[in-house]
């Protein structure tokens, strides 16, 4: 039995993994789908203090208080920033990193650095609410439905999307334990359309191990192709 911790991206919440988590649990595994502070069902906790470090600590607290070790830590989109920071600070609790169409940062990079074009577009559509700069308001650009096209899926996800503090995307990731961090095995599951635009240097070890896979679907692949995502996550156990 494995333990999966599935982390969402910007403006989402643990809710986005419902179908994937169901499949993994049916296969006999433990699955956690935490929601980061300030979004999803924790949007009522929004405050000016929320940044990338705050979210990294959110996940470390889950690992600590649930006493989780050797976890398969999965991050989607912005979640790639968070899981990298978590693995750097809680290396002894992470057994495998999975980047799910996610940011793959190095030390000193912010999401605004990694995905400058989309972050600039998101910021242009943002607004300040109660002194907090928020972006990715539901239904606005640059990705109003995150590559989801099925009307039923859109109707399901739209009420659950919440704006995200831009501070999280602008704060650089600070790594202090890189020697051990980069020894943790990695898997990369990406959308076919984004694969040509990614830096293969970030995938070097995963490519050598045959753990770079793609799915021909939109960015929210855990919603549009949950079975394919779950199947690949299960393959992590044997790949």
Secondary structure, DSSP 8 states (H G I E B T S, - for coil): --EEEEE--TT--GGGGHHHHHHHHHTT-EEE----TTSGGGGGG--TT-SHHHHHHHHHHHHHHTT--SEEEEEETTHHHHHHHHHHH-GGGEEEEEEES-----TT--HHHHTHHHHHHHHHT-EEETTEEEE--TT-SS-TTTT---HHHHHHHHTT---EEHHHHHS----S-HHHHTTSEEEEEEEHHHHTTS-GGGGHHHHHTT-EEEESS-S-HHHH-HHHHHHHHHHTTT-
